[in-house]
Amino acid sequence: MAKAANRDPRALIHEVFTTESSHMSLDEAVADFPVPSINAKAPNVPFTFWHILEHIRIAQTDLLEYVQNAKHVSPAWPNGYWPAPDATTDAAGWKRTIASIRKDLREIDRLLADPKVDIFAPVPFANNKSVLRCVFLAIDHNSYHLGEFGILRQTMKLWPQNRKDA
């Protein structure tokens, strides 16, 4: 146990952030997703598959900007964090949403690795919240909604039949 306590906290955080050992990754969640179903809603669910990913994108971008940009204005809570209930996208929009999530994930990883960034320090313009707190929120939030995404995909029988754990 003492050996783990001596680990570099940044290395441990990087490992948790980049290794999907106990949670589904974005790439796994969206792998081979049938494009005709991106705007589909499961029974009794008010949002689509794209809505979930777009919500992840909006929230993740907000968390990232919140601790880096003193002039950032967060979306209005809660509606500003979701696309309009009747909003849809096409294949290009689906790809843009996923690409934006990936881009922000790389930026979060870069922040974590930057020795000039004190990830533990309160950020004055961010209500004294730390970079690390925002990273943990992003990890937790993404995991929660990717879990929803995976369950809805299972419910609607949208996983490929050749999926290894299907």
Secondary structure as a PSIPRED ss2 file (coil, helix, strand):
# PSIPRED VFORMAT (PSIPRED V4.0)

   1 M C   1.000  0.000  0.000
   2 A H   0.000  1.000  0.000
   3 K H   0.000  1.000  0.000
   4 A H   0.000  1.000  0.000
   5 A H   0.000  1.000  0.000
   6 N C   1.000  0.000  0.000
   7 R C   1.000  0.000  0.000
   8 D C   1.000  0.000  0.000
   9 P H   0.000  1.000  0.000
  10 R H   0.000  1.000  0.000
  11 A H   0.000  1.000  0.000
  12 L H   0.000  1.000  0.000
  13 I H   0.000  1.000  0.000
  14 H H   0.000  1.000  0.000
  15 E H   0.000  1.000  0.000
  16 V H   0.000  1.000  0.000
  17 F H   0.000  1.000  0.000
  18 T H   0.000  1.000  0.000
  19 T C   1.000  0.000  0.000
  20 E C   1.000  0.000  0.000
  21 S C   1.000  0.000  0.000
  22 S C   1.000  0.000  0.000
  23 H C   1.000  0.000  0.000
  24 M C   1.000  0.000  0.000
  25 S C   1.000  0.000  0.000
  26 L H   0.000  1.000  0.000
  27 D H   0.000  1.000  0.000
  28 E H   0.000  1.000  0.000
  29 A H   0.000  1.000  0.000
  30 V H   0.000  1.000  0.000
  31 A C   1.000  0.000  0.000
  32 D C   1.000  0.000  0.000
  33 F C   1.000  0.000  0.000
  34 P C   1.000  0.000  0.000
  35 V H   0.000  1.000  0.000
  36 P H   0.000  1.000  0.000
  37 S H   0.000  1.000  0.000
  38 I C   1.000  0.000  0.000
  39 N C   1.000  0.000  0.000
  40 A C   1.000  0.000  0.000
  41 K E   0.000  0.000  1.000
  42 A C   1.000  0.000  0.000
  43 P C   1.000  0.000  0.000
  44 N C   1.000  0.000  0.000
  45 V C   1.000  0.000  0.000
  46 P C   1.000  0.000  0.000
  47 F C   1.000  0.000  0.000
  48 T E   0.000  0.000  1.000
  49 F H   0.000  1.000  0.000
  50 W H   0.000  1.000  0.000
  51 H H   0.000  1.000  0.000
  52 I H   0.000  1.000  0.000
  53 L H   0.000  1.000  0.000
  54 E H   0.000  1.000  0.000
  55 H H   0.000  1.000  0.000
  56 I H   0.000  1.000  0.000
  57 R H   0.000  1.000  0.000
  58 I H   0.000  1.000  0.000
  59 A H   0.000  1.000  0.000
  60 Q H   0.000  1.000  0.000
  61 T H   0.000  1.000  0.000
  62 D H   0.000  1.000  0.000
  63 L H   0.000  1.000  0.000
  64 L H   0.000  1.000  0.000
  65 E H   0.000  1.000  0.000
  66 Y H   0.000  1.000  0.000
  67 V C   1.000  0.000  0.000
  68 Q C   1.000  0.000  0.000
  69 N C   1.000  0.000  0.000
  70 A C   1.000  0.000  0.000
  71 K C   1.000  0.000  0.000
  72 H C   1.000  0.000  0.000
  73 V C   1.000  0.000  0.000
  74 S C   1.000  0.000  0.000
  75 P C   1.000  0.000  0.000
  76 A C   1.000  0.000  0.000
  77 W C   1.000  0.000  0.000
  78 P C   1.000  0.000  0.000
  79 N H   0.000  1.000  0.000
  80 G H   0.000  1.000  0.000
  81 Y H   0.000  1.000  0.000
  82 W C   1.000  0.000  0.000
  83 P C   1.000  0.000  0.000
  84 A C   1.000  0.000  0.000
  85 P C   1.000  0.000  0.000
  86 D C   1.000  0.000  0.000
  87 A C   1.000  0.000  0.000
  88 T C   1.000  0.000  0.000
  89 T C   1.000  0.000  0.000
  90 D C   1.000  0.000  0.000
  91 A H   0.000  1.000  0.000
  92 A H   0.000  1.000  0.000
  93 G H   0.000  1.000  0.000
  94 W H   0.000  1.000  0.000
  95 K H   0.000  1.000  0.000
  96 R H   0.000  1.000  0.000
  97 T H   0.000  1.000  0.000
  98 I H   0.000  1.000  0.000
  99 A H   0.000  1.000  0.000
 100 S H   0.000  1.000  0.000
 101 I H   0.000  1.000  0.000
 102 R H   0.000  1.000  0.000
 103 K H   0.000  1.000  0.000
 104 D H   0.000  1.000  0.000
 105 L H   0.000  1.000  0.000
 106 R H   0.000  1.000  0.000
 107 E H   0.000  1.000  0.000
 108 I H   0.000  1.000  0.000
 109 D H   0.000  1.000  0.000
 110 R H   0.000  1.000  0.000
 111 L H   0.000  1.000  0.000
 112 L H   0.000  1.000  0.000
 113 A H   0.000  1.000  0.000
 114 D C   1.000  0.000  0.000
 115 P C   1.000  0.000  0.000
 116 K C   1.000  0.000  0.000
 117 V C   1.000  0.000  0.000
 118 D C   1.000  0.000  0.000
 119 I C   1.000  0.000  0.000
 120 F C   1.000  0.000  0.000
 121 A C   1.000  0.000  0.000
 122 P E   0.000  0.000  1.000
 123 V E   0.000  0.000  1.000
 124 P H   0.000  1.000  0.000
 125 F H   0.000  1.000  0.000
 126 A H   0.000  1.000  0.000
 127 N C   1.000  0.000  0.000
 128 N C   1.000  0.000  0.000
 129 K E   0.000  0.000  1.000
 130 S E   0.000  0.000  1.000
 131 V H   0.000  1.000  0.000
 132 L H   0.000  1.000  0.000
 133 R H   0.000  1.000  0.000
 134 C H   0.000  1.000  0.000
 135 V H   0.000  1.000  0.000
 136 F H   0.000  1.000  0.000
 137 L H   0.000  1.000  0.000
 138 A H   0.000  1.000  0.000
 139 I H   0.000  1.000  0.000
 140 D H   0.000  1.000  0.000
 141 H H   0.000  1.000  0.000
 142 N H   0.000  1.000  0.000
 143 S H   0.000  1.000  0.000
 144 Y H   0.000  1.000  0.000
 145 H H   0.000  1.000  0.000
 146 L H   0.000  1.000  0.000
 147 G H   0.000  1.000  0.000
 148 E H   0.000  1.000  0.000
 149 F H   0.000  1.000  0.000
 150 G H   0.000  1.000  0.000
 151 I H   0.000  1.000  0.000
 152 L H   0.000  1.000  0.000
 153 R H   0.000  1.000  0.000
 154 Q H   0.000  1.000  0.000
 155 T H   0.000  1.000  0.000
 156 M C   1.000  0.000  0.000
 157 K C   1.000  0.000  0.000
 158 L C   1.000  0.000  0.000
 159 W C   1.000  0.000  0.000
 160 P C   1.000  0.000  0.000
 161 Q C   1.000  0.000  0.000
 162 N C   1.000  0.000  0.000
 163 R C   1.000  0.000  0.000
 164 K C   1.000  0.000  0.000
 165 D C   1.000  0.000  0.000
 166 A C   1.000  0.000  0.000
